[in-house]
Amino acid sequence: QRSLFPVVKGSIPQFPIPQFIERNRFIYNMCSTTETTAIPKNTSAKDPEEEPEQSKIAVLKIHGPDTKGIVAAFSQLLYGHGCGIVHAEQSTDRSANLFFQRIVFDYSTMHTDRTAIEFGIKEVCTRFQMVHDLNWNDEKKRVAIMVSKYDHCIWELLLRHRAGEIDCEISVIISNHEDLRHVAETFDIPYHVYKVTKNTKAQVEEEELKLLKEECKVDLVILARYMQIISDNFCNTFNHQVINIHHSFLPAFIGGKPYHRAHERGVKLIGATAHYATAELDEGPIIEQDITRISHSNSVNDLIRKGRLLEKNVLVTAVKAHLEDRIIVYNNKCVVFN
């Protein structure tokens, strides 16, 4: 076998000359007696520490009369435009003969454009008499929080938001008291106080709506234990965009100190309900509920503590469902997809 290195007859083999190394770098590295030899980096390869390119994810929600061919029609439509379905979930209300579906699809590989897809969706919806809602997820939803003096819900929302669990932009906090301004300042969120009285309620609400709708352009209002009744006009302005949280004693224990009255009555379950606020007080479509058991050994303070834990967790769950476009409202009810 011919030697890879030039030698002089009758002498000790010499080290290879630089030119020879350059021409035979790979072979030289393989034959080297050193344990490891660096191989030039392929500059065309991506750095493994770089984050992968983000997919473009959109959410399509549809509902309408139940009939055959709906799932196939929308699947074929998206496939025809070069989109890939990431997740799909559907449900049927047989008593009302209604079909509901939520489709999450990746449009990073589409070979048409948004206008063409939107036109196609409208055409299919018209054919099947469906109502649809399409979110391209270009921007985060803008959220406002309204609160009075109880702070357990607002702390939970803001901490979960800071931890990245609630994907939105919290634009403003509105209150009828100064008490929780320090909470807003902790998270660098604008805090506006509107003193509400019987005589100023209409004017104050008009100012609040101007702030929310025109200046902050919010998509969702969260009533995080806001102890004021909002008007029909407020609910209609933000139709199915206002989420309220309260205990689940209604209508059994209406009014103040519900936990005290529940304790006196000897209840065995307490709970919390999150729902969309409507013109009918506390009668809006229910988004999320939860309960916990109570025994005779629990004090009033135990009920309050357990109730507040339920309230803040139920509220967060409802808010996330709304922000992630997992809710379809119909007949004063909610379909909440997983």
N, C-alpha and C positions, 0 to 999 in steps of 0.2 A: 504493500500500500504506500502510495506516494505521501511523503511528509507534508504537513501543512506549513512547516516553517523552514526557511532556507538554512542550510548548514554548510560549514566549510569542512572539507575533507580532513579527517584526522584531528578535528578540534571539537570542543564542547558546543552543542547546539546553541545558536544565538537567539535572542528574543526577536520577534517579528518586527519588521520596519513599519513605521506609521502608515505608509501608503497601503501596505498589505492589510493592516488592521481595518482601514476604512473600507477596502473592497470586500473584506470577508468578516465584517463585524459579527454577524449572527453566528457563523461557524466558530469564530474565535471565542465568543461568549460561552458557547456550548462546550467547548473543549478546555476552557480555563479551569485551573485547579482551585480557584477561589470558590467559596460556597455560594455566593449570589453576585450577580452582575446586573446593573440597572439596564433596562431596555428602554430606548427612547419612547416617550409618551406619544400616543396617537392623538394628535391635536384635534381630529375630527370627532373623537368620542366625547360624550357629555360628562361633566364632573359629577361623580356619584353623590356629592353633597348638594347639588342643585336640586330645587324642588321641581317635580314634573310639571309639565304644562297643564294648566287648569282646564278642565272640561267646561263647556258652556252648557249649563243645565237649565231647562225651562220646565214649568209645571202647567199642565192642562187639566182643568176640572170640567166635567160635563155632567148634566143630568136632564132627564126627560122621560117620556113614555118608554116603557120596556118593550123591546122588540128584538128580533133576530138580526144579526149582522152588524151591530154597533161596534163591538170590539174589533172585528175584522176590518171594518171600514177605516177606523182611526189608525189601526196598526199599519194598514197598507198605505194610508196617506203619508204617515211619517216616514215609512221606509222608502216610499217613492221620492221623497225630498232629500234622502240621504241621512236621515236622523236615526239614532238608535235609542230604543226604549230601555231605560235604566231600571225602572220599577213601575209596576201598574197594579192597582187595586180597585176592585169594584164591589158594589153592593146593590141589592134589589129590595125595594119595599113592595112586597107582593100585594098587600092590602090596597095600596095606592097605585099599583102598577107603574112604579117609577124605577128607573135605572140610574145609578150613580157610578162615576169612575174618575179616578185620579191617575194621570199618566205623567211620569217624570221621564223626560227624554233629553238626550245629548245632541245638541245641534251644531257642535264644532265641526262636524263633517258634512253638513248640508251642502248640496250643490246647487241650490236655488237661493232664495232670500226670504226674509221674514214676511214680506208682503205676500209672496206666493203661498207660504204656509198658512198665514192668517186667512187668505182667501179660500184656501182649500178647507180649512176647519169650518169656516162659516158655511160653505157649500154643503158639507156633510151634516152639520148641525141643522141646517134648513131641511135637508132631506129626511132626517130622523126626528125633527121637531124638538131638538135639544137646545138647552141653554149652556153656554160655555164661559169659562174665565181662563185667560192665558196670561201667565206671568213669565217674562223672559229673564227675570232676576238680574237685571242690569244694575239696579241700585238697591241698597238696603232700605227697608221700610223705616219710616220716621215715626217715632212713638212719643206720646206725651203721657205723663203720670199726674193724676189728680189725687191729692191726699189731704187729710185734716190733721189729726193729732196722733192717731195710732201709727206706729212706725214699723211694725214687724213685716208687713207686706212690701213696703218700699225698700227696706234694707235688703230683703231677699231678692227682689228684682234687680237692684243695682249691683249687688255682689255677684249674682249669677251672670249678669251682663258683663261685668269686668272679667269674669272667669271664662268668657267666651261661650257660655251655654245658651245665651239668648242673642240671636243674630239680628241686630237692628241698630238704629241710631236713636238714642234717647235725647230728644231735642230740648225738652222743657219740662219743668215740674211746676204745677199750679196748686195752690193751697188757699184756704180761707183763714189760715193762721200762720204766724211767724215761727211756730215751735220747731219745725223741721228744716229750717233754712240751713242749719249746720250739716245736715245729711247731704243736701244738694251741693254745698260747698266742698264737701269731702270728695265728691266725684266730679267737680267742676261742671255742674249742670245749671243753667239759668233757673232761678227760682222766683216765681211771680206770686204775689199775695193779692187776692181780691176779697175784701171784706164783704160778706153777704148779709144783707138784712131783708126783711120783708118788703121794704120800700125800694131797695136798690137791686133786688134779685134780677129783674129783667135786663136792666142796664149793664150790670156786671156780667151776665151771661153773654150779652152781645159783645162785650169787650173780649171775653174769653174766646168766643168763636172766631173773632177777627184774628186774635193771636194764633190760634191753632190752625185755622184754615188758610188764612192769607199770608201770615208772616212765617210761621213754622212749617206749614204745608204737611201736617202730620197725617199718617195713614191709619193710626190706631190710638185710641185714648183708653188708658187703663185707670179705672177707679179703684185705687189701692186703699180701701177704707176711707173714701171721701164721703163725709157725713152730710151731704147736701143732695137734695132731689133735683136732678137735671130735668129740663123741660122737654116737651114733645118736640119742639123745634131743634133742640140740641140732638136728640136721638135721631131725628129725620135727616139732619145735616150729616151725621156720621152713622148712616144706616148700617147696622151689623159691623160697626167699627168701634164700638164702646164696650169694653168688658168690665163687668162688675163682679165683686166677690162679697159673699156674706155667709153667715152661718146657715145651716140647713134646718133650723127650727121653724121657719116660715111654713104655713101660716099659724102654727100652733102658738108661738111666743112672739107676737108682733110688739114692737116698741123697744124701750130701753131695758138694759140689764137682762138680756135673754138667757145668759148662762145661770144667773141667780134663779130665775124662774124655772129653768129646766132642772136645776138642782133640787128646788123645792118640790117639783113634781116627781122626782125620782126617775129621770130618764135613764135608759140603759145604752143608748147610742147618741153620739153627737156627730155632726158632719159639717161640711162646707160645700158651697155651690158657686161655680163660676158660670156666668151666662152673659149673653149680649143684652145690653140695656135697650129697652123699647119704651114706647109711650105708656104701656101698661106696667106699672111699678112692680119690679121683681118678678115679672111674668115672661121675660124674654127667653129665647132658645137656650137651653142648657148645654154648655160645652163640656164641663168636667165636674165630677163630684167625688167625694171620698168620705168615709166614716171611720170612727174608732169606738170601741166599747167603753162603757162607763160602769162602775160598780158603786155599791153603797158606801164603800170606803173612800171614794174620791170627794174631795172638798170642792168648793166653788172655784178656788184658785187652780185646782187640778183641771177642772173643766175649761177654764179660760186658757190655761197653758196648752192643753191638748187641742183646743179649738183653734188657737192662733197658729199652731204648727200645721194643722190641716189647711187653714185658709191660705197661708203663704205658698204651700206646695201645690194646692189645687190651682191657685191663680197662675203660678209659673207654668204649669202644665197647659192650661188653657191659652195663655199668651203664646207659648211656643207653637201650639197647634195652629193658631191664627197666622203667625209670622211665616210658618212653613207651608202655608196654603194647603192645609189638611182638612179644612172644614167646608162643608156645603150646607147651607141653610135652606130649609123648605118646611112649609106648614108649621111654622113656629117650633121646629125641631132642628137638630144638627146631626149630620153624618160626619163623624170624626174618624178619618183614616189613620192607620198606624204610622 
